[in-house]
Amino acid sequence: MKKIMIASLFAASLLGGVAHAEDAGKCGDIPQANWMTKDAIKTKAVGMGFDVRQVKAEKGCYEVYGVKDGKKIEALFNPETGAQVGIDGDD
């Protein structure tokens, strides 16, 4: 039984590492020549219901800081496609 539990914990830790690595690669190393402008990302975020306070580039993604549904948020956007790839907010 202990072997099964240890194997399960090991597998879960590996899967967690894979998921985290996958999140980190959602924006990738896109050349800045292919990036949308900050204004275009802001317009997209506003259209999605965000009250945008700031847009900045960080670690290959656009980070949009603002408020949505009454909560402070930090949303990540792919700089080439404009797709939202992550969000972190007040709970």
PDB file of N, CA, C and O in Angstrom:
ATOM      1  N   MET A   1       0.819  -1.193   0.000  1.00  0.00           N
ATOM      2  CA  MET A   1       0.000   0.000   0.000  1.00  0.00           C
ATOM      3  C   MET A   1       0.861   1.256   0.000  1.00  0.00           C
ATOM      4  O   MET A   1       0.557   2.223  -0.698  1.00  0.00           O
ATOM      5  N   LYS A   2       1.957   1.241   0.798  1.00  0.00           N
ATOM      6  CA  LYS A   2       2.835   2.402   0.851  1.00  0.00           C
ATOM      7  C   LYS A   2       3.462   2.668  -0.507  1.00  0.00           C
ATOM      8  O   LYS A   2       3.636   3.821  -0.901  1.00  0.00           O
ATOM      9  N   LYS A   3       3.804   1.594  -1.229  1.00  0.00           N
ATOM     10  CA  LYS A   3       4.415   1.756  -2.553  1.00  0.00           C
ATOM     11  C   LYS A   3       3.452   2.448  -3.515  1.00  0.00           C
ATOM     12  O   LYS A   3       3.868   3.275  -4.326  1.00  0.00           O
ATOM     13  N   ILE A   4       2.184   2.115  -3.427  1.00  0.00           N
ATOM     14  CA  ILE A   4       1.183   2.728  -4.298  1.00  0.00           C
ATOM     15  C   ILE A   4       1.032   4.204  -3.964  1.00  0.00           C
ATOM     16  O   ILE A   4       0.949   5.036  -4.867  1.00  0.00           O
ATOM     17  N   MET A   5       0.996   4.542  -2.673  1.00  0.00           N
ATOM     18  CA  MET A   5       0.866   5.933  -2.263  1.00  0.00           C
ATOM     19  C   MET A   5       2.080   6.740  -2.703  1.00  0.00           C
ATOM     20  O   MET A   5       1.939   7.859  -3.196  1.00  0.00           O
ATOM     21  N   ILE A   6       3.264   6.182  -2.527  1.00  0.00           N
ATOM     22  CA  ILE A   6       4.490   6.887  -2.915  1.00  0.00           C
ATOM     23  C   ILE A   6       4.508   7.077  -4.430  1.00  0.00           C
ATOM     24  O   ILE A   6       4.862   8.150  -4.919  1.00  0.00           O
ATOM     25  N   ALA A   7       4.129   6.044  -5.165  1.00  0.00           N
ATOM     26  CA  ALA A   7       4.092   6.149  -6.624  1.00  0.00           C
ATOM     27  C   ALA A   7       3.070   7.187  -7.067  1.00  0.00           C
ATOM     28  O   ALA A   7       3.321   7.945  -8.004  1.00  0.00           O
ATOM     29  N   SER A   8       1.928   7.228  -6.405  1.00  0.00           N
ATOM     30  CA  SER A   8       0.891   8.208  -6.743  1.00  0.00           C
ATOM     31  C   SER A   8       1.365   9.628  -6.469  1.00  0.00           C
ATOM     32  O   SER A   8       1.142  10.527  -7.280  1.00  0.00           O
ATOM     33  N   LEU A   9       2.019   9.833  -5.324  1.00  0.00           N
ATOM     34  CA  LEU A   9       2.541  11.159  -4.990  1.00  0.00           C
ATOM     35  C   LEU A   9       3.619  11.580  -5.983  1.00  0.00           C
ATOM     36  O   LEU A   9       3.667  12.738  -6.399  1.00  0.00           O
ATOM     37  N   PHE A  10       4.474  10.649  -6.359  1.00  0.00           N
ATOM     38  CA  PHE A  10       5.525  10.943  -7.325  1.00  0.00           C
ATOM     39  C   PHE A  10       4.916  11.323  -8.676  1.00  0.00           C
ATOM     40  O   PHE A  10       5.347  12.292  -9.300  1.00  0.00           O
ATOM     41  N   ALA A  11       3.928  10.571  -9.124  1.00  0.00           N
ATOM     42  CA  ALA A  11       3.268  10.864 -10.404  1.00  0.00           C
ATOM     43  C   ALA A  11       2.569  12.218 -10.351  1.00  0.00           C
ATOM     44  O   ALA A  11       2.627  12.984 -11.314  1.00  0.00           O
ATOM     45  N   ALA A  12       1.914  12.516  -9.242  1.00  0.00           N
ATOM     46  CA  ALA A  12       1.227  13.803  -9.107  1.00  0.00           C
ATOM     47  C   ALA A  12       2.216  14.959  -9.141  1.00  0.00           C
ATOM     48  O   ALA A  12       1.937  16.005  -9.728  1.00  0.00           O
ATOM     49  N   SER A  13       3.381  14.768  -8.508  1.00  0.00           N
ATOM     50  CA  SER A  13       4.375  15.845  -8.519  1.00  0.00           C
ATOM     51  C   SER A  13       4.926  16.044  -9.924  1.00  0.00           C
ATOM     52  O   SER A  13       5.192  17.177 -10.325  1.00  0.00           O
ATOM     53  N   LEU A  14       5.098  14.975 -10.669  1.00  0.00           N
ATOM     54  CA  LEU A  14       5.564  15.101 -12.055  1.00  0.00           C
ATOM     55  C   LEU A  14       4.525  15.811 -12.914  1.00  0.00           C
ATOM     56  O   LEU A  14       4.868  16.686 -13.710  1.00  0.00           O
ATOM     57  N   LEU A  15       3.270  15.443 -12.758  1.00  0.00           N
ATOM     58  CA  LEU A  15       2.208  16.084 -13.527  1.00  0.00           C
ATOM     59  C   LEU A  15       2.082  17.552 -13.170  1.00  0.00           C
ATOM     60  O   LEU A  15       1.846  18.381 -14.049  1.00  0.00           O
ATOM     61  N   GLY A  16       2.234  17.890 -11.903  1.00  0.00           N
ATOM     62  CA  GLY A  16       2.193  19.288 -11.485  1.00  0.00           C
ATOM     63  C   GLY A  16       3.310  20.075 -12.127  1.00  0.00           C
ATOM     64  O   GLY A  16       3.108  21.222 -12.525  1.00  0.00           O
ATOM     65  N   GLY A  17       4.491  19.480 -12.236  1.00  0.00           N
ATOM     66  CA  GLY A  17       5.612  20.145 -12.888  1.00  0.00           C
ATOM     67  C   GLY A  17       5.364  20.339 -14.366  1.00  0.00           C
ATOM     68  O   GLY A  17       5.745  21.367 -14.927  1.00  0.00           O
ATOM     69  N   VAL A  18       4.741  19.383 -15.001  1.00  0.00           N
ATOM     70  CA  VAL A  18       4.427  19.492 -16.421  1.00  0.00           C
ATOM     71  C   VAL A  18       3.405  20.597 -16.640  1.00  0.00           C
ATOM     72  O   VAL A  18       3.550  21.399 -17.563  1.00  0.00           O
ATOM     73  N   ALA A  19       2.380  20.649 -15.806  1.00  0.00           N
ATOM     74  CA  ALA A  19       1.358  21.682 -15.959  1.00  0.00           C
ATOM     75  C   ALA A  19       1.966  23.064 -15.754  1.00  0.00           C
ATOM     76  O   ALA A  19       1.636  23.999 -16.483  1.00  0.00           O
ATOM     77  N   HIS A  20       2.853  23.201 -14.765  1.00  0.00           N
ATOM     78  CA  HIS A  20       3.478  24.496 -14.517  1.00  0.00           C
ATOM     79  C   HIS A  20       4.367  24.892 -15.694  1.00  0.00           C
ATOM     80  O   HIS A  20       4.357  26.049 -16.116  1.00  0.00           O
ATOM     81  N   ALA A  21       5.117  23.966 -16.215  1.00  0.00           N
ATOM     82  CA  ALA A  21       5.966  24.262 -17.369  1.00  0.00           C
ATOM     83  C   ALA A  21       5.112  24.643 -18.570  1.00  0.00           C
ATOM     84  O   ALA A  21       5.495  25.509 -19.356  1.00  0.00           O
ATOM     85  N   GLU A  22       3.964  24.004 -18.713  1.00  0.00           N
ATOM     86  CA  GLU A  22       3.058  24.330 -19.814  1.00  0.00           C
ATOM     87  C   GLU A  22       2.550  25.766 -19.695  1.00  0.00           C
ATOM     88  O   GLU A  22       2.483  26.487 -20.691  1.00  0.00           O
ATOM     89  N   ASP A  23       2.189  26.185 -18.467  1.00  0.00           N
ATOM     90  CA  ASP A  23       1.739  27.558 -18.248  1.00  0.00           C
ATOM     91  C   ASP A  23       2.823  28.554 -18.626  1.00  0.00           C
ATOM     92  O   ASP A  23       2.534  29.582 -19.239  1.00  0.00           O
ATOM     93  N   ALA A  24       4.063  28.261 -18.269  1.00  0.00           N
ATOM     94  CA  ALA A  24       5.165  29.180 -18.541  1.00  0.00           C
ATOM     95  C   ALA A  24       5.402  29.334 -20.036  1.00  0.00           C
ATOM     96  O   ALA A  24       5.922  30.363 -20.467  1.00  0.00           O
ATOM     97  N   GLY A  25       5.036  28.343 -20.838  1.00  0.00           N
ATOM     98  CA  GLY A  25       5.292  28.390 -22.271  1.00  0.00           C
ATOM     99  C   GLY A  25       4.149  28.923 -23.110  1.00  0.00           C
ATOM    100  O   GLY A  25       4.231  28.871 -24.338  1.00  0.00           O
ATOM    101  N   LYS A  26       3.097  29.428 -22.512  1.00  0.00           N
ATOM    102  CA  LYS A  26       1.932  29.863 -23.280  1.00  0.00           C
ATOM    103  C   LYS A  26       2.218  31.081 -24.138  1.00  0.00           C
ATOM    104  O   LYS A  26       1.584  31.265 -25.178  1.00  0.00           O
ATOM    105  N   CYS A  27       3.146  31.905 -23.728  1.00  0.00           N
ATOM    106  CA  CYS A  27       3.496  33.072 -24.539  1.00  0.00           C
ATOM    107  C   CYS A  27       4.735  32.785 -25.378  1.00  0.00           C
ATOM    108  O   CYS A  27       4.822  33.217 -26.527  1.00  0.00           O
ATOM    109  N   GLY A  28       5.675  32.072 -24.821  1.00  0.00           N
ATOM    110  CA  GLY A  28       6.857  31.665 -25.570  1.00  0.00           C
ATOM    111  C   GLY A  28       7.826  32.792 -25.857  1.00  0.00           C
ATOM    112  O   GLY A  28       7.802  33.842 -25.214  1.00  0.00           O
ATOM    113  N   ASP A  29       8.666  32.553 -26.822  1.00  0.00           N
ATOM    114  CA  ASP A  29       9.695  33.507 -27.233  1.00  0.00           C
ATOM    115  C   ASP A  29       9.313  34.136 -28.559  1.00  0.00           C
ATOM    116  O   ASP A  29      10.022  33.975 -29.552  1.00  0.00           O
ATOM    117  N   ILE A  30       8.226  34.834 -28.584  1.00  0.00           N
ATOM    118  CA  ILE A  30       7.722  35.452 -29.806  1.00  0.00           C
ATOM    119  C   ILE A  30       8.536  36.716 -30.077  1.00  0.00           C
ATOM    120  O   ILE A  30       8.666  37.562 -29.192  1.00  0.00           O
ATOM    121  N   PRO A  31       9.080  36.858 -31.274  1.00  0.00           N
ATOM    122  CA  PRO A  31       9.835  38.073 -31.591  1.00  0.00           C
ATOM    123  C   PRO A  31       8.950  39.313 -31.432  1.00  0.00           C
ATOM    124  O   PRO A  31       7.783  39.306 -31.827  1.00  0.00           O
ATOM    125  N   GLN A  32       9.516  40.374 -30.851  1.00  0.00           N
ATOM    126  CA  GLN A  32       8.708  41.571 -30.589  1.00  0.00           C
ATOM    127  C   GLN A  32       8.155  42.196 -31.855  1.00  0.00           C
ATOM    128  O   GLN A  32       7.163  42.923 -31.798  1.00  0.00           O
ATOM    129  N   ALA A  33       8.768  41.933 -32.986  1.00  0.00           N
ATOM    130  CA  ALA A  33       8.235  42.453 -34.255  1.00  0.00           C
ATOM    131  C   ALA A  33       6.847  41.889 -34.548  1.00  0.00           C
ATOM    132  O   ALA A  33       6.082  42.488 -35.305  1.00  0.00           O
ATOM    133  N   ASN A  34       6.517  40.740 -33.955  1.00  0.00           N
ATOM    134  CA  ASN A  34       5.218  40.091 -34.180  1.00  0.00           C
ATOM    135  C   ASN A  34       4.187  40.424 -33.104  1.00  0.00           C
ATOM    136  O   ASN A  34       3.045  39.972 -33.187  1.00  0.00           O
ATOM    137  N   TRP A  35       4.569  41.202 -32.103  1.00  0.00           N
ATOM    138  CA  TRP A  35       3.668  41.515 -30.992  1.00  0.00           C
ATOM    139  C   TRP A  35       2.604  42.519 -31.395  1.00  0.00           C
ATOM    140  O   TRP A  35       2.849  43.413 -32.205  1.00  0.00           O
ATOM    141  N   MET A  36       1.422  42.360 -30.820  1.00  0.00           N
ATOM    142  CA  MET A  36       0.384  43.383 -30.920  1.00  0.00           C
ATOM    143  C   MET A  36       0.850  44.576 -30.085  1.00  0.00           C
ATOM    144  O   MET A  36       1.726  44.426 -29.234  1.00  0.00           O
ATOM    145  N   THR A  37       0.281  45.743 -30.317  1.00  0.00           N
ATOM    146  CA  THR A  37       0.632  46.900 -29.508  1.00  0.00           C
ATOM    147  C   THR A  37      -0.043  46.803 -28.135  1.00  0.00           C
ATOM    148  O   THR A  37      -1.011  46.064 -27.954  1.00  0.00           O
ATOM    149  N   LYS A  38       0.488  47.565 -27.176  1.00  0.00           N
ATOM    150  CA  LYS A  38      -0.131  47.609 -25.854  1.00  0.00           C
ATOM    151  C   LYS A  38      -1.562  48.136 -25.953  1.00  0.00           C
ATOM    152  O   LYS A  38      -2.455  47.672 -25.245  1.00  0.00           O
ATOM    153  N   ASP A  39      -1.766  49.105 -26.837  1.00  0.00           N
ATOM    154  CA  ASP A  39      -3.121  49.648 -27.008  1.00  0.00           C
ATOM    155  C   ASP A  39      -4.089  48.589 -27.535  1.00  0.00           C
ATOM    156  O   ASP A  39      -5.253  48.555 -27.136  1.00  0.00           O
ATOM    157  N   ALA A  40      -3.607  47.727 -28.432  1.00  0.00           N
ATOM    158  CA  ALA A  40      -4.463  46.667 -28.971  1.00  0.00           C
ATOM    159  C   ALA A  40      -4.830  45.661 -27.879  1.00  0.00           C
ATOM    160  O   ALA A  40      -5.970  45.200 -27.819  1.00  0.00           O
ATOM    161  N   ILE A  41      -3.871  45.321 -27.016  1.00  0.00           N
ATOM    162  CA  ILE A  41      -4.158  44.403 -25.903  1.00  0.00           C
ATOM    163  C   ILE A  41      -5.130  45.053 -24.935  1.00  0.00           C
ATOM    164  O   ILE A  41      -6.052  44.402 -24.446  1.00  0.00           O
ATOM    165  N   LYS A  42      -4.927  46.341 -24.657  1.00  0.00           N
ATOM    166  CA  LYS A  42      -5.832  47.058 -23.756  1.00  0.00           C
ATOM    167  C   LYS A  42      -7.249  47.064 -24.312  1.00  0.00           C
ATOM    168  O   LYS A  42      -8.207  46.828 -23.576  1.00  0.00           O
ATOM    169  N   THR A  43      -7.389  47.334 -25.607  1.00  0.00           N
ATOM    170  CA  THR A  43      -8.701  47.341 -26.246  1.00  0.00           C
ATOM    171  C   THR A  43      -9.358  45.968 -26.145  1.00  0.00           C
ATOM    172  O   THR A  43     -10.557  45.864 -25.883  1.00  0.00           O
ATOM    173  N   LYS A  44      -8.570  44.919 -26.353  1.00  0.00           N
ATOM    174  CA  LYS A  44      -9.097  43.555 -26.262  1.00  0.00           C
ATOM    175  C   LYS A  44      -9.576  43.264 -24.838  1.00  0.00           C
ATOM    176  O   LYS A  44     -10.656  42.706 -24.645  1.00  0.00           O
ATOM    177  N   ALA A  45      -8.770  43.644 -23.841  1.00  0.00           N
ATOM    178  CA  ALA A  45      -9.122  43.397 -22.447  1.00  0.00           C
ATOM    179  C   ALA A  45     -10.378  44.185 -22.045  1.00  0.00           C
ATOM    180  O   ALA A  45     -11.239  43.661 -21.338  1.00  0.00           O
ATOM    181  N   VAL A  46     -10.479  45.424 -22.488  1.00  0.00           N
ATOM    182  CA  VAL A  46     -11.671  46.232 -22.198  1.00  0.00           C
ATOM    183  C   VAL A  46     -12.898  45.553 -22.799  1.00  0.00           C
ATOM    184  O   VAL A  46     -13.956  45.514 -22.171  1.00  0.00           O
ATOM    185  N   GLY A  47     -12.761  45.026 -23.998  1.00  0.00           N
ATOM    186  CA  GLY A  47     -13.857  44.316 -24.648  1.00  0.00           C
ATOM    187  C   GLY A  47     -14.273  43.053 -23.909  1.00  0.00           C
ATOM    188  O   GLY A  47     -15.392  42.567 -24.074  1.00  0.00           O
ATOM    189  N   MET A  48     -13.359  42.521 -23.088  1.00  0.00           N
ATOM    190  CA  MET A  48     -13.644  41.325 -22.294  1.00  0.00           C
ATOM    191  C   MET A  48     -14.180  41.681 -20.906  1.00  0.00           C
ATOM    192  O   MET A  48     -14.409  40.801 -20.077  1.00  0.00           O
ATOM    193  N   GLY A  49     -14.380  42.993 -20.658  1.00  0.00           N
ATOM    194  CA  GLY A  49     -14.964  43.413 -19.392  1.00  0.00           C
ATOM    195  C   GLY A  49     -13.972  43.872 -18.343  1.00  0.00           C
ATOM    196  O   GLY A  49     -14.351  44.083 -17.191  1.00  0.00           O
ATOM    197  N   PHE A  50     -12.707  44.032 -18.716  1.00  0.00           N
ATOM    198  CA  PHE A  50     -11.702  44.495 -17.765  1.00  0.00           C
ATOM    199  C   PHE A  50     -11.699  46.019 -17.701  1.00  0.00           C
ATOM    200  O   PHE A  50     -11.808  46.688 -18.729  1.00  0.00           O
ATOM    201  N   ASP A  51     -11.573  46.566 -16.494  1.00  0.00           N
ATOM    202  CA  ASP A  51     -11.295  47.992 -16.311  1.00  0.00           C
ATOM    203  C   ASP A  51      -9.772  48.065 -16.178  1.00  0.00           C
ATOM    204  O   ASP A  51      -9.231  47.860 -15.092  1.00  0.00           O
ATOM    205  N   VAL A  52      -9.089  48.356 -17.280  1.00  0.00           N
ATOM    206  CA  VAL A  52      -7.632  48.252 -17.359  1.00  0.00           C
ATOM    207  C   VAL A  52      -6.979  49.457 -16.690  1.00  0.00           C
ATOM    208  O   VAL A  52      -7.323  50.606 -16.968  1.00  0.00           O
ATOM    209  N   ARG A  53      -6.034  49.170 -15.808  1.00  0.00           N
ATOM    210  CA  ARG A  53      -5.258  50.202 -15.123  1.00  0.00           C
ATOM    211  C   ARG A  53      -3.851  50.306 -15.700  1.00  0.00           C
ATOM    212  O   ARG A  53      -3.286  51.398 -15.770  1.00  0.00           O
ATOM    213  N   GLN A  54      -3.279  49.163 -16.115  1.00  0.00           N
ATOM    214  CA  GLN A  54      -1.909  49.156 -16.632  1.00  0.00           C
ATOM    215  C   GLN A  54      -1.702  47.931 -17.512  1.00  0.00           C
ATOM    216  O   GLN A  54      -2.253  46.861 -17.255  1.00  0.00           O
ATOM    217  N   VAL A  55      -0.891  48.112 -18.562  1.00  0.00           N
ATOM    218  CA  VAL A  55      -0.471  47.008 -19.424  1.00  0.00           C
ATOM    219  C   VAL A  55       1.047  47.057 -19.487  1.00  0.00           C
ATOM    220  O   VAL A  55       1.627  48.108 -19.760  1.00  0.00           O
ATOM    221  N   LYS A  56       1.696  45.917 -19.233  1.00  0.00           N
ATOM    222  CA  LYS A  56       3.146  45.887 -19.370  1.00  0.00           C
ATOM    223  C   LYS A  56       3.585  44.535 -19.920  1.00  0.00           C
ATOM    224  O   LYS A  56       2.884  43.531 -19.790  1.00  0.00           O
ATOM    225  N   ALA A  57       4.752  44.537 -20.532  1.00  0.00           N
ATOM    226  CA  ALA A  57       5.337  43.309 -21.068  1.00  0.00           C
ATOM    227  C   ALA A  57       6.252  42.712 -20.014  1.00  0.00           C
ATOM    228  O   ALA A  57       7.087  43.405 -19.433  1.00  0.00           O
ATOM    229  N   GLU A  58       6.085  41.415 -19.772  1.00  0.00           N
ATOM    230  CA  GLU A  58       6.917  40.737 -18.787  1.00  0.00           C
ATOM    231  C   GLU A  58       7.014  39.257 -19.141  1.00  0.00           C
ATOM    232  O   GLU A  58       6.001  38.589 -19.353  1.00  0.00           O
ATOM    233  N   LYS A  59       8.238  38.759 -19.203  1.00  0.00           N
ATOM    234  CA  LYS A  59       8.504  37.334 -19.438  1.00  0.00           C
ATOM    235  C   LYS A  59       7.806  36.810 -20.689  1.00  0.00           C
ATOM    236  O   LYS A  59       7.287  35.693 -20.693  1.00  0.00           O
ATOM    237  N   GLY A  60       7.793  37.607 -21.740  1.00  0.00           N
ATOM    238  CA  GLY A  60       7.241  37.158 -23.005  1.00  0.00           C
ATOM    239  C   GLY A  60       5.735  37.273 -23.145  1.00  0.00           C
ATOM    240  O   GLY A  60       5.188  36.909 -24.186  1.00  0.00           O
ATOM    241  N   CYS A  61       5.052  37.771 -22.123  1.00  0.00           N
ATOM    242  CA  CYS A  61       3.600  37.958 -22.158  1.00  0.00           C
ATOM    243  C   CYS A  61       3.272  39.428 -21.921  1.00  0.00           C
ATOM    244  O   CYS A  61       4.102  40.199 -21.440  1.00  0.00           O
ATOM    245  N   TYR A  62       2.051  39.791 -22.270  1.00  0.00           N
ATOM    246  CA  TYR A  62       1.514  41.061 -21.810  1.00  0.00           C
ATOM    247  C   TYR A  62       0.791  40.778 -20.502  1.00  0.00           C
ATOM    248  O   TYR A  62       0.018  39.825 -20.405  1.00  0.00           O
ATOM    249  N   GLU A  63       1.046  41.614 -19.492  1.00  0.00           N
ATOM    250  CA  GLU A  63       0.326  41.534 -18.232  1.00  0.00           C
ATOM    251  C   GLU A  63      -0.625  42.719 -18.177  1.00  0.00           C
ATOM    252  O   GLU A  63      -0.214  43.868 -18.341  1.00  0.00           O
ATOM    253  N   VAL A  64      -1.884  42.433 -17.947  1.00  0.00           N
ATOM    254  CA  VAL A  64      -2.902  43.468 -17.846  1.00  0.00           C
ATOM    255  C   VAL A  64      -3.359  43.515 -16.392  1.00  0.00           C
ATOM    256  O   VAL A  64      -3.850  42.527 -15.846  1.00  0.00           O
ATOM    257  N   TYR A  65      -3.189  44.676 -15.783  1.00  0.00           N
ATOM    258  CA  TYR A  65      -3.616  44.892 -14.404  1.00  0.00           C
ATOM    259  C   TYR A  65      -4.875  45.738 -14.425  1.00  0.00           C
ATOM    260  O   TYR A  65      -4.969  46.727 -15.152  1.00  0.00           O
ATOM    261  N   GLY A  66      -5.838  45.332 -13.616  1.00  0.00           N
ATOM    262  CA  GLY A  66      -7.073  46.095 -13.585  1.00  0.00           C
ATOM    263  C   GLY A  66      -8.095  45.481 -12.664  1.00  0.00           C
ATOM    264  O   GLY A  66      -7.758  44.796 -11.698  1.00  0.00           O
ATOM    265  N   VAL A  67      -9.364  45.739 -12.978  1.00  0.00           N
ATOM    266  CA  VAL A  67     -10.478  45.250 -12.173  1.00  0.00           C
ATOM    267  C   VAL A  67     -11.482  44.590 -13.102  1.00  0.00           C
ATOM    268  O   VAL A  67     -11.792  45.107 -14.176  1.00  0.00           O
ATOM    269  N   LYS A  68     -11.985  43.440 -12.673  1.00  0.00           N
ATOM    270  CA  LYS A  68     -13.056  42.762 -13.408  1.00  0.00           C
ATOM    271  C   LYS A  68     -14.006  42.161 -12.387  1.00  0.00           C
ATOM    272  O   LYS A  68     -13.581  41.483 -11.452  1.00  0.00           O
ATOM    273  N   ASP A  69     -15.269  42.409 -12.568  1.00  0.00           N
ATOM    274  CA  ASP A  69     -16.302  41.908 -11.659  1.00  0.00           C
ATOM    275  C   ASP A  69     -16.007  42.307 -10.213  1.00  0.00           C
ATOM    276  O   ASP A  69     -16.253  41.532  -9.288  1.00  0.00           O
ATOM    277  N   GLY A  70     -15.477  43.527 -10.021  1.00  0.00           N
ATOM    278  CA  GLY A  70     -15.205  44.036  -8.688  1.00  0.00           C
ATOM    279  C   GLY A  70     -13.954  43.503  -8.024  1.00  0.00           C
ATOM    280  O   GLY A  70     -13.698  43.805  -6.858  1.00  0.00           O
ATOM    281  N   LYS A  71     -13.167  42.713  -8.745  1.00  0.00           N
ATOM    282  CA  LYS A  71     -11.954  42.124  -8.180  1.00  0.00           C
ATOM    283  C   LYS A  71     -10.726  42.628  -8.923  1.00  0.00           C
ATOM    284  O   LYS A  71     -10.752  42.779 -10.145  1.00  0.00           O
ATOM    285  N   LYS A  72      -9.640  42.890  -8.180  1.00  0.00           N
ATOM    286  CA  LYS A  72      -8.377  43.234  -8.806  1.00  0.00           C
ATOM    287  C   LYS A  72      -7.847  41.994  -9.511  1.00  0.00           C
ATOM    288  O   LYS A  72      -7.908  40.890  -8.970  1.00  0.00           O
ATOM    289  N   ILE A  73      -7.330  42.178 -10.715  1.00  0.00           N
ATOM    290  CA  ILE A  73      -6.836  41.038 -11.491  1.00  0.00           C
ATOM    291  C   ILE A  73      -5.482  41.368 -12.123  1.00  0.00           C
ATOM    292  O   ILE A  73      -5.103  42.526 -12.298  1.00  0.00           O
ATOM    293  N   GLU A  74      -4.790  40.306 -12.446  1.00  0.00           N
ATOM    294  CA  GLU A  74      -3.605  40.369 -13.293  1.00  0.00           C
ATOM    295  C   GLU A  74      -3.827  39.273 -14.340  1.00  0.00           C
ATOM    296  O   GLU A  74      -3.780  38.084 -14.025  1.00  0.00           O
ATOM    297  N   ALA A  75      -4.063  39.681 -15.565  1.00  0.00           N
ATOM    298  CA  ALA A  75      -4.325  38.719 -16.632  1.00  0.00           C
ATOM    299  C   ALA A  75      -3.134  38.673 -17.573  1.00  0.00           C
ATOM    300  O   ALA A  75      -2.510  39.698 -17.847  1.00  0.00           O
ATOM    301  N   LEU A  76      -2.823  37.486 -18.066  1.00  0.00           N
ATOM    302  CA  LEU A  76      -1.738  37.303 -19.023  1.00  0.00           C
ATOM    303  C   LEU A  76      -2.315  37.102 -20.409  1.00  0.00           C
ATOM    304  O   LEU A  76      -3.281  36.361 -20.590  1.00  0.00           O
ATOM    305  N   PHE A  77      -1.716  37.768 -21.386  1.00  0.00           N
ATOM    306  CA  PHE A  77      -2.159  37.671 -22.769  1.00  0.00           C
ATOM    307  C   PHE A  77      -0.980  37.305 -23.664  1.00  0.00           C
ATOM    308  O   PHE A  77       0.129  37.808 -23.485  1.00  0.00           O
ATOM    309  N   ASN A  78      -1.235  36.421 -24.630  1.00  0.00           N
ATOM    310  CA  ASN A  78      -0.244  36.104 -25.645  1.00  0.00           C
ATOM    311  C   ASN A  78      -0.043  37.361 -26.486  1.00  0.00           C
ATOM    312  O   ASN A  78      -1.018  37.903 -27.006  1.00  0.00           O
ATOM    313  N   PRO A  79       1.201  37.843 -26.635  1.00  0.00           N
ATOM    314  CA  PRO A  79       1.423  39.116 -27.320  1.00  0.00           C
ATOM    315  C   PRO A  79       1.222  39.069 -28.831  1.00  0.00           C
ATOM    316  O   PRO A  79       1.079  40.114 -29.466  1.00  0.00           O
ATOM    317  N   GLU A  80       1.209  37.883 -29.409  1.00  0.00           N
ATOM    318  CA  GLU A  80       1.027  37.757 -30.853  1.00  0.00           C
ATOM    319  C   GLU A  80      -0.436  37.554 -31.230  1.00  0.00           C
ATOM    320  O   GLU A  80      -0.934  38.162 -32.177  1.00  0.00           O
ATOM    321  N   THR A  81      -1.118  36.691 -30.477  1.00  0.00           N
ATOM    322  CA  THR A  81      -2.501  36.352 -30.817  1.00  0.00           C
ATOM    323  C   THR A  81      -3.524  37.173 -30.030  1.00  0.00           C
ATOM    324  O   THR A  81      -4.671  37.313 -30.453  1.00  0.00           O
ATOM    325  N   GLY A  82      -3.101  37.717 -28.878  1.00  0.00           N
ATOM    326  CA  GLY A  82      -4.026  38.440 -28.024  1.00  0.00           C
ATOM    327  C   GLY A  82      -4.897  37.536 -27.175  1.00  0.00           C
ATOM    328  O   GLY A  82      -5.801  38.017 -26.491  1.00  0.00           O
ATOM    329  N   ALA A  83      -4.643  36.230 -27.206  1.00  0.00           N
ATOM    330  CA  ALA A  83      -5.435  35.287 -26.422  1.00  0.00           C
ATOM    331  C   ALA A  83      -5.065  35.403 -24.956  1.00  0.00           C
ATOM    332  O   ALA A  83      -3.888  35.510 -24.610  1.00  0.00           O
ATOM    333  N   GLN A  84      -6.082  35.380 -24.088  1.00  0.00           N
ATOM    334  CA  GLN A  84      -5.816  35.369 -22.648  1.00  0.00           C
ATOM    335  C   GLN A  84      -5.311  33.991 -22.278  1.00  0.00           C
ATOM    336  O   GLN A  84      -5.955  32.989 -22.590  1.00  0.00           O
ATOM    337  N   VAL A  85      -4.156  33.925 -21.611  1.00  0.00           N
ATOM    338  CA  VAL A  85      -3.550  32.640 -21.290  1.00  0.00           C
ATOM    339  C   VAL A  85      -3.462  32.387 -19.787  1.00  0.00           C
ATOM    340  O   VAL A  85      -3.010  31.324 -19.362  1.00  0.00           O
ATOM    341  N   GLY A  86      -3.890  33.351 -18.988  1.00  0.00           N
ATOM    342  CA  GLY A  86      -3.873  33.151 -17.542  1.00  0.00           C
ATOM    343  C   GLY A  86      -4.485  34.332 -16.837  1.00  0.00           C
ATOM    344  O   GLY A  86      -4.636  35.411 -17.410  1.00  0.00           O
ATOM    345  N   ILE A  87      -4.842  34.114 -15.563  1.00  0.00           N
ATOM    346  CA  ILE A  87      -5.407  35.209 -14.758  1.00  0.00           C
ATOM    347  C   ILE A  87      -5.150  34.899 -13.297  1.00  0.00           C
ATOM    348  O   ILE A  87      -5.188  33.746 -12.867  1.00  0.00           O
ATOM    349  N   ASP A  88      -4.889  35.951 -12.550  1.00  0.00           N
ATOM    350  CA  ASP A  88      -4.721  35.856 -11.112  1.00  0.00           C
ATOM    351  C   ASP A  88      -5.494  37.013 -10.514  1.00  0.00           C
ATOM    352  O   ASP A  88      -5.358  38.148 -10.972  1.00  0.00           O
ATOM    353  N   GLY A  89      -6.293  36.752  -9.508  1.00  0.00           N
ATOM    354  CA  GLY A  89      -7.092  37.825  -8.934  1.00  0.00           C
ATOM    355  C   GLY A  89      -7.330  37.658  -7.461  1.00  0.00           C
ATOM    356  O   GLY A  89      -7.001  36.625  -6.878  1.00  0.00           O
ATOM    357  N   ASP A  90      -7.909  38.689  -6.851  1.00  0.00           N
ATOM    358  CA  ASP A  90      -8.268  38.646  -5.434  1.00  0.00           C
ATOM    359  C   ASP A  90      -9.346  37.606  -5.227  1.00  0.00           C
ATOM    360  O   ASP A  90     -10.290  37.510  -6.011  1.00  0.00           O
ATOM    361  N   ASP A  91      -9.205  36.840  -4.183  1.00  0.00           N
ATOM    362  CA  ASP A  91     -10.242  35.851  -3.845  1.00  0.00           C
ATOM    363  C   ASP A  91     -11.106  36.349  -2.742  1.00  0.00           C
ATOM    364  O   ASP A  91     -12.032  35.656  -2.322  1.00  0.00           O
TER     365      ASP A  91
END
